[in-house]
Amino acid sequence: SVTLYKAVNSTGFAHNFVATVGGFTNPTYITPELTLYPDTVGPKKVRLLLPGELPDPGTVAGKSGTPTGPAADTHFIAGQSVSITVDGTDSWGNILDVSDTIDITTDDAYDSPVTRNVPLTEGTSSFNHIFITERTSDAGEVTTPNVTTITGSNILYTDQNVTVTVDDDDTVRNLQILVQGETPVPGSDVWPAGGKTGVPDGDTGTGPIENFIAGQNITVTVRAVDNYYNLVESPIVGQPLIQVTADDPNITNPIVPSAPMTNGVLTTSIQLRTRNVFPGWVLVTTGVASGLGFNNDTSANIKVEAGAMTQLQILVPGETPVQGSGTGKVGAPITQTAGIQFNLAPG
């Protein structure tokens, strides 16, 4: 007796048997064709086919190959559409004539979309999916988790999980600026909005959010990112030189002049001088690599308070206080007449 497994789909697949016996005038006998149909009674499976995978009916796996993305290392790329086929099969990868709906989910909360419902037509359907967050185990770029898992499920079927590696898009030239107190959240938003959590905090070691103090060292991080705030460690155009400017009128711009990135990141510190508790000062970062500009980014408002008192200031007529400046005032004393009273003002 023999067991056949390959039916391909609901229309069936033709098989025959060949018998060969030596020593006869006609040593080969071929049986009439018999058509094998999928098993409609036994267990059913979901089959997901990503680029690089092919159906392999008649096998336990039901498919062959490995998921293959468009990147040079065959990984998938964040933000690029991927065509995925979903099938309802018997235990041997033969497509059933069913119209059930398969739920497609991924473990990336930022994927587009995270969950979709795909109705089958004669047991099969296709859809486009976009992976969003970088998931990789590449040296120097390891993420946690390091793969994205996509799942096809239906209560009447055995689920199928497929894992893929997702790279950042190194052709995109965006910058993200973070002030201490802020943390990047790759995948969470579309550049230039969001992509981070937290707010600028003058003292990250304590509970409540605090304003900064004039003259305080403020840690600033600039990141090269793709359109979904994934860190681009190796931009295709090379590491950019970064400049940062501030709208505080009493600092010298650029406050960060042409500093190089390393692996897509620049971390440095700056000082702001002038009191501004509402709305606060902002920073703007720009970058250039190989003569090509990166899309600039503007920081959240940085609220600055005066520091502790260290000196006194007296103003005579003709002088005006200027917070944050080197001299603390502008103007020149107006000549006074002997014997006539005039006012002195505290700074």
LUMDO-117696 format. One record per atom (N, C-alpha, C, CB): residue in one letter; x, z, y. Coordinates in steps of 0.2 Angstrom, whole numbers, plus 5000, padded with zeros to 4 digits. Glycine has a CB too. Layout:
// residues N
aXZY;...
This chain:
// residues 347
s500450004994;s500050005000;s500450005006;s499550065000;v500249985012;v500549975018;v500150005023;v500849905020;t500450025029;t500050045035;t500350005041;t500150125036;l499849975044;l500049935050;l499849975057;l499649865050;y500149965062;y500050005068;y499949965074;y500650055069;k500149905074;k500149865080;k499549825081;k500749815081;a499149845086;a498449815087;a498449785094;a497849855086;v498949805099;v499049785106;v498449805110;v499149715106;n497849775109;n497249795113;n496649785109;n497249755120;s496049795113;s495449795109;s495249725106;s494849815114;t495549675108;t495449605105;t495849595098;t495649545109;g496249645097;g496649645090;g497249605090;g496149625085;f497649615085;f498249575084;f498249555077;f498849625086;a498449485076;a498449455070;a499049475066;a498349385070;h499049495059;h499549505055;h499449465049;h499649585053;n500049445045;n499949425039;n500549445035;n499949345039;f500549435028;f501149455024;f501449395021;f500849505018;v502049405019;v502449355016;v502749375010;v502949325021;a502649345004;a502949364998;a503449304996;a502349374993;t504049324994;t504549274992;t504749294985;t505049274997;v504749244980;v504949254973;v505449204971;v504349264968;g506049214969;g506549164968;g506349134961;g507149194967;g506549074961;g506549034954;g505848994954;g506549084949;f505448994959;f504848954958;f504948894963;f504248994961;t504548844961;t504548784965;t504348794972;t504048724962;n503848834973;n503548864980;n503648934980;n502848844981;p504248964982;p504449034981;p504049074986;p505149044981;t503849054992;t503549094997;t502749084998;t503849075004;y502449144998;y501749144999;y501549185005;y501349174993;i501149155010;i500949185016;i500249195015;i501149145022;t500049265016;t499349275016;t498949255022;t499249355015;p498249245021;p497849235027;p497949285032;p497149225025;e497849275039;e497949325044;e497349375044;e497949285051;l497549435045;l497049485046;l497149515053;l497149545040;t496649535056;t496649565063;t496649635063;t496049535067;l497149665066;l497149745066;l496849765073;l497849765065;y496449815073;y496149835080;y496349905081;y495349835079;p496349925087;p496549995089;p496150045085;p496550005097;d496350105085;d496050165081;d495550195087;d496550215078;t494950185086;t494450205091;t494150275089;t493850155091;v494350305083;v494150365080;v494650425082;v493950355073;g495250405081;g495750455081;g495950485088;g496350435078;p496450515089;p496650545096;p496850485101;p497250595095;k496750505107;k496850455112;k497450475117;k496250435117;k497750435120;k498350455124;k498350415131;k499050435121;v498550445136;v498750415142;v499450385142;v498650465148;r499450325144;r500150295145;r500250275152;r500250235140;l500850295155;l501050275162;l501650235161;l501150345166;l501550175164;l502150125164;l502450115172;l501950065161;l503050145173;l503350135179;l503850075179;l503750195181;p504050045184;p504549995184;p505150005179;p504849975191;g505249965175;g505849975170;g505549995163;g506250025172;e504850015163;e504550025156;e504149975154;e504150095157;l504049965148;l503649905145;l503249935139;l504149855142;p502649915138;p502249935133;p502549915126;p501549905133;d502449955121;d502749945115;d502249965109;d503449985114;p501749925109;p501149945104;p501449955097;p500549895105;g501149995093;g501350005086;g501850055085;g501549945084;t502050095091;t502550145090;t502250215093;t503150125094;v502550265091;v502250335093;v502350345100;v502650385089;a502950315103;a503050325110;a502550275114;a503750305112;g502350225111;g501950175115;g502250135120;g501350215117;k502850145122;k503250115127;k503950115126;k503050135134;s504350075129;s505050075129;s505350065136;s505350015125;g506050075137;g506350075143;g506350145147;g506050025147;t506650145153;t506650205157;t506450185164;t507350235157;p506150235168;p505950215175;p506550195179;p505550275178;t506450135182;t506950105186;t506750095193;t507250045182;g507050125198;g506950115205;g507350065208;g506950185208;p507250055214;p507549995218;p508250015221;p507149975224;a508450085220;a509150105223;a509650075218;a509150185224;a510250075221;a510850045217;a510950085211;a511450045221;d510750155211;d510850195205;d510250205201;d511050265207;t509750155202;t509150145199;t508650205200;t509250145191;h508750245205;h508350295207;h507750265212;h508650355211;f507250305213;f506750285217;f506850305224;f506050305215;i506550275229;i506750285236;i506150315240;i507050225240;a506250375243;a505650405247;a505350355252;a505950465251;g504750345252;g504350305257;g504250235254;g504750305263;q504550215249;q504450145246;q503950145241;q505150115243;s503450095241;s502850095237;s503150075230;s502350045239;v502850105225;v502950095218;v502350075214;v503350155214;s502350015210;s501749995206;s501750035199;s501749915205;i501250065198;i501250105191;i500550075188;i501150185193;t500650065181;t500150045177;t499950105172;t500349985172;v499250125172;v499050175167;v498550145162;v498650225172;d498650165156;d498250135150;d497950195146;d498750095146;g497350185143;g497150225138;g497250195132;g496350235140;t497650235127;t497850205121;t497650245115;t498550185121;d497650215109;d497650255103;d498350295102;d497450215097;s498350325096;s499050365095;s499650315094;s498950405088;w499550255094;w500050205093;w500150155098;w499950165086;g499950175104;g500050135110;g499650075111;g500750115110;n499150065107;n498650005107;n498150025112;n498349995100;i498049975117;i497549985122;i496849985120;i497649935128;l496450035122;l495750045120;l495250015125;l495550115119;d494749985122;d494249965127;d493750015130;d493749905123;v494050055135;v493750115138;v493650105145;v494050175136;s493250145148;s493150135156;s493250215159;s492550105158;d493650255155;d493650325158;d494050325164;d494050365152;t494050385167;t494450395174;t495050435172;t494050425179;i495650415174;i496250455173;i496450485179;i496850405170;d496550555179;d496850585185;d497550585185;d496650665185;i497850565191;i498550555192;i498750605197;i498750485195;t499250645195;t499550695200;t500250695200;t499250765198;t500550725205;t501350735205;t501450815207;t501650695209;d502050835205;d502150905207;d502550905214;d502650935202;d502450855218;d502750855225;d502150865229;d503150795227;a502050915233;a501450935237;a501350885243;a501451005240;y501950845244;y501950795250;y501850725248;y502550805254;d501750715241;d501750645239;d501050615242;d501650635232;s501050545242;s500550505245;s500150465240;s500750465251;p499550485238;p499250555238;p499550595233;p498450555238;v499350665233;v499650705228;v499150695222;v499550785230;t498550685223;t498050675217;t497650615218;t497650735216;r497550575213;r497150515214;r496750505207;r497550455215;n496150475207;n495750465201;n495750385200;n495050495202;v495950365194;v496050295193;v495550275187;v496850275191;p495050235189;p494650215183;p494950155179;p493950185187;l494850155173;l495150105169;l494650055168;l495350135162;t494849985167;t494449935166;t494749905159;t494449875172;e494349905154;e494549875147;e495149915146;e494649805147;g495249975148;g495750025145;g496350025150;g495950005139;t496349985155;t497049985159;t496849975167;t497449925157;s497349995171;s497249995178;s497949995181;s496750045181;s498049975187;s498649985191;s498550015198;s499049915191;f499050045201;f498950075207;f499650075210;f498650145207;n499650085217;n500350095221;n500350165223;n500350045227;h501050195222;h501150265224;h501750265228;h501250305217;i501750315232;i502350325237;i502650395235;i502150315244;f503250395233;f503650465232;f503850485239;f504150455227;i503850545241;i503950565248;i504650605248;i503350605250;t504650665244;t505150715245;t505750695240;t504950785243;e506350695243;e506950685239;e507050735234;e507650685244;r507150715228;r507250755222;r507850725218;r506550755217;t508450755218;t508950725215;t509450775212;t509350685220;s509850755207;s510450805205;s511150765207;s510350815197;d511150715211;d511750685213;d512250735216;d511550625218;a512850725215;a513350775218;a513350775225;a514050755216;g513350835228;g513250845235;g512550845238;g513750805239;e512050825234;e511350815237;e510850855232;e511250735237;v511050895228;v510650925223;v510050965227;v511050975219;t509450945224;t508850985227;t508551025221;t508350925229;t508051065223;t507751105218;t506951105220;t507951185219;p506551075215;p506851045209;p507150975210;p506251035204;n507550955205;n507950895205;n507550825203;n508550905202;v506950835201;v506550775199;v505850785201;v506550765191;t505450725202;t504750735203;t504450715196;t504550685209;t503950755195;t503550735188;t502850705190;t503450805184;i502650655188;i502050625189;i501650625182;i502050545191;t501050645182;t500650655176;t499950625176;t500450735176;g499850595171;g499150555169;g498750605165;g499250485167;s498150615166;s497750665162;s497050645162;s497850735164;n496750665156;n495950665156;n495850715150;n495750585154;i495350745150;i495150805145;i495150775138;i494550835147;l494950705138;l494850675131;l495450645128;l494350625131;y496050645132;y496650615131;y497250665130;y496850555136;t497750645127;t498450675128;t498750655134;t498850665121;d498950705138;d499250695145;d499950655143;d499350755149;q500150625149;q500850595149;q501150615155;q500850515148;n501750645155;n502250655160;n502750615161;n502450735160;v502950585167;v503550545168;v503950575174;v503350475169;t504550585173;t505050615178;t505450565181;t505450675175;v505550565188;v505950515191;v506350555196;v505450465195;t506950525198;t507350545203;t507150505210;t508150535201;v507150545215;v506950515221;v507450525226;v506250545224;d507750465229;d508350475234;d508050475241;d508850415233;d508450495246;d508250485253;d508350415255;d508650525258;d508050385260;d508150315262;d508750315267;d507450285265;d509250295264;d509850295269;d509950235274;d510550295264;t509450195274;t509450145279;t509050165285;t509050085276;v508750225285;v508350245291;v508850285295;v507750285289;r508750275302;r509250315307;r508850355311;r509650265311;n508650415309;n508250465313;n508650525313;n507550485310;l508550565319;l508950635320;l508350685320;l509350635326;q508550745318;q508150805318;q508550865321;q507850825312;i508350895327;i508650945329;i508351015328;i508750935337;l508651065326;l508351125324;l508751185328;l508451145316;v508351225331;v508651285334;v508651345330;v508251295341;q509051395330;q509051455326;q508351485326;q509551505328;g508151505320;g507451525319;g507051465316;g507151545325;e507251405316;e506851355313;e507251335306;e506851295317;t506851305301;t507051285295;t506751215293;t506951335289;p507151175291;p506951105289;p506451105283;p507451055288;v505951065283;v505551065277;v505450985275;v504751095278;p505950965271;p505950895269;p505250875266;p506450875264;g505050815268;g504450785265;g503750805268;g504350805258;s503850855272;s503150885275;s502850845280;s503350955277;d503150805284;d502850765289;d503150695290;d502950805296;v502850655294;v503150595295;v503550595302;v502650535295;w504150575302;w504550585308;w504250545314;w505250555307;p504150565320;p504550615323;p504150685324;p504750605330;a503650695320;a503250755321;a503350805315;a502450735321;g503450865317;g503550915312;g504150915308;g502950915307;g504150925301;g504750925297;g505150985297;g505150865299;k504751045299;k505151105300;k504651165300;k505651105306;t504851225299;t504451285300;t504851335304;t504251315293;g504451385307;g504751435311;g504751405318;g505451445309;v505051455323;v505151435330;v505751465332;v504551475334;p506051445338;p506651465340;p506651545341;p506851435347;d507151575339;d507151655339;d507851675341;d506951675332;g507851715347;g508451735350;g508751795345;g508251765356;d508451825341;d508751875336;d508451865329;d508651945339;t508751825325;t508451805319;t508551865314;t508751745316;g508851915316;g508951975311;g508452025312;g509652005312;t507952015316;t507452065317;t506752035316;t507452105324;g506252075316;g505652055314;g505252005319;g505152115313;p505052035325;p504751995330;p505151935333;p504452035335;i504851885335;i505151825338;i505351845345;i504751765339;e506051835347;e506251855353;e506551805357;e506851915352;n506451805364;n506751755368;n507551765368;n506551765375;f507851705370;f508651705371;f508851735377;f508851635370;i509451755377;i509751785383;i510251735387;i510151855382;a510151735393;a510651685397;a511351695395;a510551695404;g511751645393;g512351655391;g512451665383;g512751705394;q511951675380;q511951695372;q512151635369;q511251725370;n512551645363;n512751585359;n512151565355;n513351605354;i511851505355;i511251485351;i511451435346;i510751455356;t511351445340;t511551405334;t511051345334;t511551435328;v511351285334;v510951225334;v511151175328;v510951185341;t510751155325;t510851105319;t510551035320;t510651135312;v510950985319;v510650915320;v510750885313;v511050875325;r510250855311;r510250825304;r510050745304;r509750855299;a510350705300;a510150635300;a509650635294;a510750595298;v509050605296;v508450615291;v508150545291;v507950665293;d507750535285;d507350475284;d506650485287;d507350455277;n506250445286;n505550445289;n505150505287;n505150385288;y505450545282;y505050605279;y505450665279;y504850585272;y505950665284;y506350725285;y506850745279;y505950785287;n506950695274;n507450705269;n508150695272;n507350655263;l508550745271;l509250735273;l509550675271;l509650805271;v509850635275;v510250575273;v510950595274;v510050515278;e511250615268;e511950635268;e512450585269;e512150675261;s512250525267;s512750465268;s512350405271;s513050445261;p512250405278;p511950355281;p512250285280;p511850365289;i511950235278;i512250175276;i512750145282;i511750115275;v512550165288;v513050145294;v513550185295;v512550135300;g513650245291;g514150295292;g513950355296;g514750265296;q514350405296;q514150465300;q514150455307;q514650525298;p513650475310;p513550465318;p513950515322;p512850465320;l514150495328;l514450545333;l513750575337;l514950515338;i513750635337;i513150665340;i513250695347;i512850725336;q512850685352;q512850715358;q512150755359;q512850665364;v512250805363;v511650845364;v511650865372;v511650915360;t511050855375;t510950865382;t510450925383;t510850805386;a510450955388;a509951005390;a509650995397;a510251085389;d509051025398;d508751015405;d508851075409;d508050995404;d509251125407;d509451175411;d509951145416;d509851235407;p509751155423;p510051125428;p510751155429;p509651125435;n510951205426;n511551245428;n512051235422;n511451315430;i511951195418;i512451175413;i512751105414;i512151185405;t513351095411;t513651035411;t513450985405;t514451035412;n513150935406;n512950885401;n513450835400;n512250855402;p513550805393;p513150835387;p513450905385;p513250785382;i512950945383;i513151015382;i513551015375;i512551055381;v513450965371;v513850945365;v514050875365;v513450955358;p514650865367;p514950795368;p515250765362;p515450795374;s514950715359;s515250665354;s515550705348;s515750625357;a515150745345;a515350785339;a515150755333;a515050865339;p515650745328;p515450705321;p515050755317;p516150685318;m514650715313;m514250745307;m514650745301;m513650705306;t514550795297;t514850795290;t514250795285;t515350855289;n514250745281;n513650745276;n513050745279;n513750795270;g512950715285;g512350705288;g512050765292;g511750695283;v512550815293;v512350875297;v512950895302;v512250935292;l512650915308;l513150945313;l512851015314;l513150905319;t513251075314;t512951135316;t513451165321;t512951185310;t513251185327;t513651205332;t513251255336;t513851145337;s513551275342;s513251325346;s513251305353;s513551395345;i512751325357;i512751305364;i512551375368;i512251255366;q512651365375;q512451425379;q511951395385;q513051465382;l511451425386;l511051405392;l511051465397;l510251395390;r511051445403;r511251495409;r510651515413;r511751465413;t510151485413;t509551495418;t508951525415;t509451435422;r508651575418;r508051605416;r507551555416;r507951665420;n507151555410;n506551505410;n506151535404;n506751435409;v505651575405;v505351605399;v504651565398;v505151675401;f504451515402;f503951475401;f503951415405;f503251505403;p503951355402;p503951345395;p504551355391;p503651275394;g505151355395;g505751355391;g506151295392;g505651375384;w506751295390;w507251235391;w507151195384;w507951245392;v507351125385;v507351085378;v507951055378;v506751035378;l508151035372;l508750995370;l508550925368;l509251035365;v508950875369;v508850815367;v509550785363;v508650755372;t509450765357;t510050745353;t510050665352;t510050775347;t510650635353;t510650565352;t511250555347;t510750525358;g511350495344;g511850485339;g512050405339;g511750515333;v512650395337;v512850325337;v513350315331;v513150295343;a513250265326;a513750255321;a513850175320;a513550285314;s514450155320;s514550085319;s514150045324;s514350055312;g514150065330;g513850035336;g513050035336;g514049965336;l512750065331;l512050075330;l511850135332;l511850055323;g511250145336;g511050205338;g510550235333;g510650195345;f510550305333;f510050335329;f509450355334;f510350405326;n508850365331;n508250385335;n508350455337;n507650375331;n508250465343;n508450535346;n507850585344;n508550535353;d507950645345;d507450705344;d507550755349;d507550735337;t506950785351;t506950835356;t506750905353;t506350815361;s507050955355;s506951025352;s506351055354;s507551065353;a506151105351;a505651145353;a505851185359;a505451205348;n505351215363;n505551245369;n505951315368;n504951265373;i506551315371;i506951375371;i506851425377;i507751355370;k506551485375;k506451525381;k507051575382;k505751565379;v507251575389;v507851615390;v507651665396;v508351565393;e507851725394;e507851785399;e508451795402;e507551845395;a508451835408;a509051855411;a509351915406;a508851885418;g510051915407;g510351965403;g510352035406;g511051945401;a510752085403;a510752145406;a511152145413;a511152195402;m510952185418;m511252185425;m511952205424;m510852235429;t512352165427;t513152175427;t513352175434;t513452115424;q513052155440;q513252155446;q512652155451;q513752095447;l512852165458;l512352155463;l512452095467;l512452225467;q511952075470;q511952015475;q511652035481;q511651955471;i511952015487;i511652025494;i511651955497;i512052075498;l511051945500;l510951875503;l510851885511;l510351835500;v511151855515;v511051855522;v510651795524;v511751855526;p510451795530;p510051735532;p510451675531;p509851745540;g510051625529;g510351555527;g510551545520;g510951545532;e510551605516;e510751595509;e510151605505;e511251655507;t510051565499;t509551565494;t509751585487;t509151505495;p509451625483;p509651635477;p509551575472;p509351695474;v510051565468;v509951515463;v510151545456;v510451445464;q509651555452;q509751585445;q510151535441;q509051605442;g510651565437;g510951525432;g511551485435;g510551475429;s511651485441;s512251445444;s512851495444;s512051425451;g513451465445;g514051495445;g514151545451;g514651455446;t513851535457;t513951575463;t513251615464;t514051535469;g512751595461;g512151635461;g511751625467;g512251705461;k511951575472;k511651565478;k511851495481;k511751625483;v511451475486;v511651415490;v511551425497;v511251355487;g511851385501;g511751395508;g512351435511;g511151435510;a512351435518;a512851465522;a512551515527;a513351415525;p512851575528;p512651625533;p512451585540;p513051685533;i511951605543;i511751585549;i512051635554;i510951575550;t512351605559;t512751645565;t512251695568;t513051605570;q512351755568;q511951805571;q512251825578;q511851865567;t511751855582;t511951885589;t512051955589;t511451865594;a512651975592;a512752045592;a512152085595;a513452065596;g512052145592;g511452185595;g510752165592;g511552185602;i510752115589;i510052095587;i509952105579;i509852015589;q509452135577;q509352155570;q509252095566;q508852205569;f509452095560;f509352035555;f509252065548;f509851975555;n508952035544;n508752065537;n509252045532;n508052045535;l509452085527;l509752075521;l509352075515;l510352125520;a509452035510;a508952025505;a509352035498;a508551955505;p509052075494;p509352085487;p509252015483;p509052145483;g509752005479;g509751945475;g509351945469;g510451915473;
